Amino acid sequence: MRYATYSESLVPAEPSGPPRHVAYRAVDLAGGHGAGAGYSRGAVILTAPVGTVSYTDPFVAHAAAQDFEYGQWTTPEVVAPFGFTDLIASWYADTPEGTWIEIAAQVRGTAGTSSWLTLARWSGDDSTVHPTSVPGQREATGRVSTDAWLAADGNEGVGWRLRVTLMRPAGTELFPTLRYLGAMVSALPSEVPGPSAPGPTVGRVLDVPSYSQRLHAGQYPHWDGGGDSWCSPTSTSMVLRYWTDGPHPDEFDWVEPDYVDRHVHHAVRHCYDYSYGGAGNWSFNTAYAARYGLDAFVTRLRDLREAEEFIAAGIPLVASIRVVAGELDGAGYTASGHLLVIAGFTPGGDVVCHDPAAPDSGSVRRVYRRGQLEKAWLGASGGIVYVIRREDVPLPARRAEANW
């Protein structure tokens, strides 16, 4: 795994307009401290539980409370290079059946230090605990909104810590293991920047497979109504299959055999956030991709010039956009929130996308006008992307304010 530091300065930043501050930090797991959890061979493992908690899964009717033994591991404080207004964590853990983890964040800010706020209760397996964000967490310094900590008005984050609680059923010898942890912080102006000029690396298009979410319309409607809502896991599946052949057919043998692209259903099931009620939790999607041996995390890019660098490095991106009627030529739909794959750029700098909202797989690859796509992306999510890659494929050179 990569251990970036905020001080890396390999490529000078080229700001235009108000600064768009973004910084990503992957935590060196060896540098934290634990209670009942310890660092060994590049990972944090539950060693000698320090307590027991009772948890009732709220997404199972008439569920009984179950006791879980736990250990905790906490990062040192990471001081950000600017005052930040939001934080999104990324992680991956091995969670044998019956085990799970809880991710919490504490932010020190100009208005005080937050409580430990839960960002996720997560497992790669949903048979014991349904993965979920935790709504209703709000205090004077900020609040949690699905997968993000958001600062209250008048507060700016100065530093952050993450805490991971590793859970197993009481009396068992199972060992949930944390393998990766990081966070992105940002502070963005309210103005959306004008379109960026194409850079010198345009003209490359990656051979990403094409999957349409529309082919799954009405299927498994207990997951957010079926395929019409599955843009995020379908996009994640496209990038996952670009790198690997996972998941194995044995992993999705529960899917109806006559359904197409059954690995997409597998992604939906394992990206689904039961509190949010959808499979679009950004952190859950990258945690899912990471289970197949990939490096995967959520960050923001400042513009399409940065996206071009990933394409030049052979790394496709999943991008979070909003589609307003008449503002994305050729889309054929509107969406308050949508995810698609940036697969390349034309020689003129327009964006080659794999859009899962296409009616069939043959029309998934589309070219969107550069200025329109950039506005739909930066104006909606502030430039959110899932970075998913094999670890032997180098990331682009980092900016002075490293956001990957």
N, C-alpha and C positions, 0 to 999 in steps of 0.2 A: 504494500500500500504506500501511497505518497504521503509524506509528512511536510506539507507546505508551511512556511512561516510568513508572517506579514511583512517581514523585512526584505524578502526576495525582490530584486530589482533587475530583471533581465531584459525587459523591453520598455522603453519609455512610454508613458501614457500619452494619448493624443486627444485631450478633451476638446469638446465643442459645445458651447452653451454652458448652462449651469452644471457643476460637477455631478456626476452620477457615481456616488461612492458605493462600492461593493467590495467585500473581502471574504474569502473562503479560507477556512483553516481546518485541516485534517489533524486530529489529535494524536499525538504519540501515546499509545496506550501504556507504554512503560512508565510514563511520567505521572500517572494518577495515583490515588491511594484508595484502599479498599477496606471494607469491614465484611468479612465472610466471603470475599472475592479477591483473587490474586492474579497477577500477570505471569504468564508462562508461554514461551514459544510464540510470541507475537500476538497473543490473545488474552482476554480476561475471562476467567472461568470461575464459576461458583465452587468454592472450596469447602468451607465449614460454615454453614448457615448461622446467622446471628439472631434470628428470630422467626416468628411465624405470623402470617396475616391470613385473615379470612376474606375470601372474595367470592361474590355471587355474580355470575355472568348476567348482565342485564338484558342480553339479547337471546336468552333461552327461557321460554315460558316455564314457569314454576321451577326454575333451577334452584338447587340446594347450594348453600354455601360450601365452599371447599377450602381447606387449609393448605397454604403454600409456605414452604420454607424459603428464606431469601438471604442473599448477600448483596452488598452495594459497592459500587466503584464510582469515584468522583474525580473529575478532571481538575487540574489546577485552574485558576482563573486565567482566561485569555483576554488581554487588554487590546481593544480594537484600535485601529489607526485613525478613527474618526468617531464622532458621536452617531450612534446608529438608532434606527427606529423600528427595525424588525429583525427577527432571527428565525432561521429555518434549519433544523438539524437533519443530518443524514446518518444512517447506521446500517450495519448488518450484523446479525447474530445467528448462530446455529441454535435452534430451539427444538430439541427432541420432543416427540409427542407428549403433551401434558405440561410442557414448560413454556414460559413466556418471559418477556422483559418489559419494564416500564422505563421510559425515557423522560427525564425532568430537566428543566432549565432554571437557573437562577441568574438574574441580570442585575448588575450594579450600575445604577444610573445617576444622572444629575439630581433626580428627585428622590433618591434612596435606593435601597436594595430590595428586590422582589423576594417573595417567598419562593420555595421550590414549586414550580408550576409544571404539571404533567403535560407533555407533548404527545405521548402515545402509550398505549398498552398494546404490545405487538407480539405476534408469534408467526412463524412461518407455517404453522399448522392451526387450523381453526376448530379442531375437534374438542378442545378443552376450553379455550378462551377465544372469543371472537375479537380480532384486532379492532381497535377503536381509538379515536381521539377522545378528548374529555372536554365537553362544553361547559360553559358556566363559570370559568375561572377568570375573574376580573378583580383587580385591586387598584390602589392609587397610582402605582407606577406603570401598569400595563395590563394586558389581557392576552389570553390564548384564543386564536381564531383557527380552528381545525389544526393545521400543521405548522402554524407560525405563532411566535410571540410578537405582539405589537405594542409599541410604547404608547403610554398615555400622552395626551397633549401636554406640552411643556416639559416632557422628560426625554432625555437621550441616553441610550445605553453607553456605558463606558467600558465595561468588561463583562464576561459571561463565563459560567461554568455549566457543565452537564453532569448529570448523575444517572447511572444505569442501575436499576434493581433487577437482579436475576432471580427468577422464581421457579420452584419445582414443587410438585405435590409432596406434602409432608410425608416423611418416612420412605421416600424413594432415593435412589442413587443416580438420578439423572443429572446431567451437567449442561445447562444452557451456557453458551460461550459467545462473548462479544468479540467480534473480529475487526470491526471498523466503526469509527465515530468521528463526526465532524460537524461543522455548522457554517452557514453563510449569514453574514450580517450586512445590512445596507441602509443607506439614507439617500433617498431619491428626491429630486425636485418635482414639483407638481406639473411642470411643463414637460411635454413630450418633445424630444429633440426632432429637428428636421431630418429628412432622409440622409443617410450616410452615402458617401461616394464609394463605388466599387473599388476594392483594393487590387493588388497585383496577382492574387491567387485565384481569381474567379475563373470559371470555365471547367471546373471539375464537378462531376456528379458521381455519387457513390451508388453501388449496386445493392440498394436496400430492397428487401422483399416488400410486396404490396398486399395489405390486408384491409378489407372494408368492414367497419363496424356494422354497416347497414345489413350485411348478410345475416346478422344475428338478431335482427329486430324481433321482439316478442319472446325470445328465448330466455329461460331462467329469469322471469320477471321479478322475482324476489330480490334480484340484484339491480336495483334502480331502474326497473321497468324493462330491462333487456337491452339489446345491442345498440339501440339508438343513443344510449347514454355512455357507451363504452369507449369513448375516444382515447382516454388516457391509457388503459391497459392494451388497447389495440396498437397504439403508437409504440408503447414499450415493447410489445411483442415483435413489431417490425425490427426494432433496433436489436433486440435480443437475438432474433433469428439471423440478423446480419452477422453477428459475432459467433454464435453457437448453434447447435441443433437442439438445444433444450427448449422446453421440457421434454423428457422422454415420454413416448406414448403410454407407458405404464402409469405415468403420473396423471393423465387425464382420461383414464379408462372409464371413469364415472360419467363422462359427457355422452349424451345421446350419440350413437354411432353414425347416424346419418347427417349430423351437423358438420359443416365445413370448418376448416381452420380451428380444430378443437383445442389447440394450445392457447387460443385467445380466451376461451372460457376458463382455462386454468389460471391465466393471468388475472382475469376479473376476480375470481374467487380469492386469490391471494393478495390482491391490491385493495380489496374492499374495506372501507372504513365504515363500521356498522353504526356509529353515531352520526357521522356526516351523511350517511345514506348513499354513498357512491364510491366508485373505484378511482376517483381522481385525486386522492390524497397524494401530494407530490412525493413526500418522504416514503410512503408505502410502496410506490412504484419503483423507486431506486433500490429499496431494500429487497424487493422481489427480484429485480435484475441481478443483484449481487449474489443471490443464492446459487447462481450458475457460474461462479468463479470470476465474475466481472467486477471491475472497479466502477462504482455507480454512486452519484451524489447529485444533489440539487444545488444550483447556484443561479445567479443572474449574470447575463452579459450586458454590456453597455450599448451595443449596437450590432448591426450585421457585419461590420468589419471584423469583430471578434468571432462571430460565427464562421466567417470565411476561413479563419485560421484553423478551426476544428475540422472543417471539410478538407482543407489542404493536408491535414494530418491524418485523414482517413477516418474521422470520427463523426458519425451523424449525430444529430441532436433532436431531442423531443422538446418542442416549444409550446408555451401556453399563451393563447391568443384570445381575442374577442372579435367576433365578426358582426359588423353593423351593416344593415342593408345598403347596398350601393358603394361600400367602401373596400371591398375585396373582389375585384373583377374575376369572374369565373368560378367563385365558390359555390354559388347556387343555394346558399342557406344562410341563416343568421344564428348566432350563438353568443350568449353572454359570457360563456367560458368554453374553450375548446382546446384540444391538444392535437398537434400534428408533428410530423418528422421533417426537419430540414435536412434534405439529402444532397444538396449541391447548389451550384450557381451557374447560370448561363454565362457565356462570354461577356454579355453586356451587364451582368450583375443582378439580374432578376433571380428569384429564389425558386429552386426546384424542390417541391414539397411532396411528401407522401401523406395525403390527407385521408384519414380513415372515414371521413364523412361522405366519401364518394359512394355512389350506389352499387358499385361492384369493384372487384379487385383490378380489373383492366383499366379503370379510370382513376385509380388512386394517385398515380404520379401526375402532378400538375405544376405549371409554372405560374407563380404569382408575381405581380409587379413589386419591385423592391420597396418603393416608398410606401405602398399600401400595406404590405405584409409587416414591414418594420413598425409602422404606426399601430397596427392591430396587436402586435406583440408587446412593444414597449408601453403602449397606452393601457393595456389590459393588466399585465402581470409584472410590469417593470423589467421585462426581459428574462423571465424564468425559463430555465432549460434543465432537462435531465442530461447529465453527462454520463454516458455508459460506454465503457471501452474495455478491451483486453489490456492487462497490465503490461504486456510487452509492446504495446503501441504507445509511444510517448505523447504526452500532452503538448500543446503548443507552448512556446516560451511565455512565461508569466509577465504580466505588467508590474510596474512599481507597486501598485495597490493590487495585490494578487487576488483574483476572484476565481481561481481554480488551482 
